[in-house]
Amino acid sequence: MYANYLNPETFKETERILKSDDVSDAMKKISEKVLMGTTLSRGEFVYLLGLKDSPDRKALFRLANAVRHDNVGETVFVKGIIEFSNYCKRDCAYCGIGASCKIKRYRMRPDEIVKVAIDSAKHGIDTIILQSGEDPFYTTDVLIDIIKKIRNHTRRPVSLSIGERTPKELELFKKAGASKYLLKQETVNSRIFKSVHGSDYEVRISLLKALVKLGYIAGGGDIIGLPGQTLGDIADDIIFMRDIGVKMAGIGPFIPTQNTPLENYPSGSADVTLNAYACTRLAIPTIFLPTTTALGTLDPGLQYKGFEAGCNVIMVNFTPDKYRQVYRIYDNKRKVEFYETVQELLKRGKKLSFSVMKSLKEEELV
Ligand code: SAH
């Protein structure tokens, strides 16, 4: 059977699930569908997203892990993020750097951004992610210059997470050398989106589609636990990302943040977040799927649990300390440090992206 040959771990896991007395018939059917490459339905995703600790949930995680193994292998990709500006023209209700938040603002100078990027590349990280609020201070030309310089000096892939720009700009950034772009849809439920983000729902969705079309490794993703959001909405997010062809997904729990309109709402569920990782892996087998800082903010151990639910990426932070303290998109944001993370991953027996291993001296790893 082809499926066995191409997906040996998924095959083994499915066999195990089918033989288990304590796994439900629904879960058995789902694992067979996954093995055969049949798309799962919205109802099936809703079922999986709602699983609490149970034999079915264990089966879900093991299945997601097997799909990850068969499609993208065992490597954990360590990416470095530089948060270069906390100015933002938007006012998202969940976010701590929205325009009307009274916080200390900073902008890194272009040469400073390039310098930090070069330094992070020396650590051997896999991709340099430039993230900021939506800050028009960085014009198209300034950004193009930064991208080109980073590419020239480091040869590392450059990923942007700078919010909405025009399709023309996205094209120019690509030409300048950016190959990845994260523009989370946040929620595909337009009513919720409008209440927490603004009137730009159609624009944001069409830009995400444009990124896919332009040949970017395009990243979508959602926030788990926005007010009013149902498991059906989260299932819709996963199906949406599958259908438009994203290749990365940033999925994290909502974290309430002081002095924002949502400060008194509860955090998103860690369990649902982990279930969403597993479902996303089943839906898009080759996806780059980070276990997010937001999940690690609920509990650091949880971030590593993401690797048991189908994740294969972690982002470490290279923002200079003086800025990092004020880049508070949410409260108590966990500091994900390079060395600490690498050591923790190695302790857990993970294989790291080749460049990390190569650039670190043996003694630095122990
Ligand atoms: N300005 C860029 C980058 C946003 S910050 C953009 O609009 O794309 C990166 C991500 O942090 C956001 O996409 C959002 O999903 C997440 N985020 C912001 N505030 C959050 C909060 N309070 N809880 C959880 N995630 C949050």
Residues whose N, C-alpha, C, O or C-beta is under 5 A from the ligand:
A	BS01	SAH	Y94 C95 S132 G133 E134 S161 I162 G163 L182 L183 K184 I223 P253 F254 I255 T257 A294 I329 Y330
